[in-house]
Amino acid sequence: MNKNQKIMERIVSDQNEKQWGMAVHLAALATLIGIPLGNVIGPLIIYMIKKDEFEFVAHQGKEVLNFQITWTLILILSAILIIVGIGVLMLIGFGIAWLVLVIVGAVSASNGQYYKYPMTIRFIN
């Protein structure tokens, strides 16, 4: 069992740490209120402020940033593919999947569980 697996099995019990872990996931929703790239900027701000204070936030922050960068690229590709007609369906499908995964990540973090997003390129280790 490697170090990452051991970390992900740990359940966080500190309420403050869990709240910040949840906040780093929910900060991605900033994009829904019209902030350009808010899905990346929101989590990045919380990650930068709290990463040294809470191990859970540091881990989940990297996870969220990797997910948000990956899915930003997917959504840009989908927008480009509108030209050939399939992009609209991709935007709708990926948009719904993005929202559901962010909510699942936030709920997991609020329960003190480490969450690993599926279909994510690991840009930040």
Residue pairs with C-beta under 8 A, 6 or more apart in sequence:
7 55
7 59
7 114
8 114
8 116
9 114
10 114
11 111
11 112
11 113
12 18
12 21
12 56
12 112
12 113
13 112
14 54
16 54
17 54
17 56
17 57
17 112
18 56
18 109
18 110
18 111
18 112
19 110
20 46
20 50
20 53
20 54
20 56
20 57
21 54
21 56
21 57
21 60
21 109
21 110
21 112
22 106
22 107
22 109
22 110
23 46
24 43
24 46
24 47
24 50
24 57
24 60
24 61
24 64
24 109
25 43
25 60
25 64
25 102
25 105
25 106
25 109
25 115
26 102
26 106
27 42
27 43
27 45
27 46
27 64
28 38
28 39
28 40
28 42
28 43
28 64
28 68
28 102
29 38
29 39
29 42
29 102
30 38
30 39
30 41
30 42
31 37
31 38
31 39
31 42
32 38
35 41
35 42
37 72
39 68
39 71
39 72
40 65
40 68
40 69
40 72
43 61
43 64
43 65
43 68
44 61
44 65
46 57
46 61
47 57
47 58
47 61
47 62
47 64
47 65
50 57
50 58
50 61
51 57
51 58
51 61
52 58
56 109
56 112
56 114
59 114
60 105
60 109
60 114
60 115
62 124
62 125
63 105
63 114
63 115
63 116
63 117
63 120
64 105
64 117
65 123
65 124
66 117
66 120
66 121
66 122
66 123
66 124
67 101
67 105
67 117
67 120
69 121
69 123
70 119
70 120
70 121
70 123
71 94
71 98
74 94
75 91
75 94
75 95
75 98
77 90
78 87
78 90
78 91
78 94
79 87
79 91
80 87
81 87
81 90
82 88
82 91
101 117
101 118
104 115
105 115
105 117
108 114
108 115
109 115
